[in-house]
């Protein structure tokens, strides 16, 4: 989304874009050397503030621009859009299967991040209180952005805007109004927020790999631990860089994100739970209603994978 400053083209490509991504990785790498989540508390506060500023400015822009004369909204589901999302040639080949089911499934990633946050809290019992305060902010950001864009731009624009660049372009229409100060402030705030999110995810992923590769020194503060962390974090960012460069098809990204979220957040936890129950030999003690529920969840997961493929 930071590339919006440098190009009017909502489709990201070209040598300049590659060089730009190298610069972003150079910014991310030193930030990922903050090895513990509690070291990112200040960054998270800045992230929340920046996200709220971005949402407020984008909503202000849409309200001041006014409702598009051709905007169409409806209370019921868009059956044509659902049909096109399932077909291979729907949305000119750019639409993800099942109308964004990957986004819904990807929301389950949150439960993995929660475990990391709880593990590093001084008092894990305080987590419900923290979640209580953060939930209204998340709901405001999601609902205010989605509802305002849908009402003022209409469903056709929302279906067409499948990338961050396209969303920014549709809200801050620089072809008509130019790039105003408010638009720059909004995109800067959103960019700071996204960098913070990338740092948070990189730290969590790096720590997971570090604990898997060499758990003996993972929590130590010596040079060896720091060098190992630096190496692993570099590989994590490098892989993200390569995927960003070479995977350009949105449908493929939707498939990968949805499949990974489905696998890591739904299927694997159930399988691990069953394995643990088998090792402890407590299958007979499991509630009878638990078995059909597990079967239903795994069945729906299997159907989803088949539809994706």
C-alpha positions, 0 to 999 in steps of 0.5 A: 500500500505504500507503493501508492505514493509512487504509482498511479497504477493499481496493479503492482508490477515493474522493476521499481516495485521490486526495488521498493519491496527491498526497501520495505524488507530493509525496514522490517528486518531490524524491527523483527530483532525485537524478539519478544512481543512485550517489546512491541507494546509501544508499536502496537499502540501506535498501530491502533492509533494509526489504524483509527486515523486511517479509518476516520479519514477514509470515512470522511472522504467517502461522506464528503465525496457523496454517494455514487449515482450508480451505487447499488446496495441490497439487503439480500445476498448478491446471487450473481456475485456468488455464482461468478465467484464459484465459476473459474472465469468469474470476475475475469479470473480474479475472484477467489472461490466461494466469494471470499471464504478464504478471508472468513477462514483466515480469521481463525489465524487469530486463535494462534496469535492469541496463544503467543500473546498469552504466553508472554503476558506477565499475568495471563489472567488479564487477557480477557480484560485486554480482549474486552477493550480491543474487541470494540476497536476491531468491530468499529474498524471493520464495520465502519470501513465495510459499511461506509464503502458499500453504501457510498460506492455500491456493490459493484465497486466493492466486488471489483476492489480486490487489492489494497491498491484498488481500495485506496484508489477508489477511496482517494481518487487522485484522478479527480481530486489529486493526492491531498494532504489528508489522503497522504496522512491516511495512507501513511497511517495505514502503512505504519499499521501494516508494517507493525502487523508484518513485524508482529507476524514475523516475530511470532513466526520466527520464535516458532521456528527458533523453538522448533530448531534450537529450543535450548537457546531460544529464550536466552539473551546471548550472542548465539541466540541473537545470531540464530534469531537474526538468521531465521528472521532474515529467511522469513522475510526473504520467503515473504519477499519472494512470494510477493514477487512471484505469486501475482494471481489473486485466486492462487493467493486466496487458495493458499491463504484459505487452505493454510488457515483451514489446515493450521487452525481447524484440521491440525488442532482437531487431529492433535487433540485426537492423538493426545486423547489416544495417548492418554487412552481417554476416548471412552471418556469423551462426551458422545456429542463431541464425536459428531461435532468433530466429524461435522467440522472435519467433513465441512473442512474436507468439502471446502478443500475439494471445492477450492481445488 
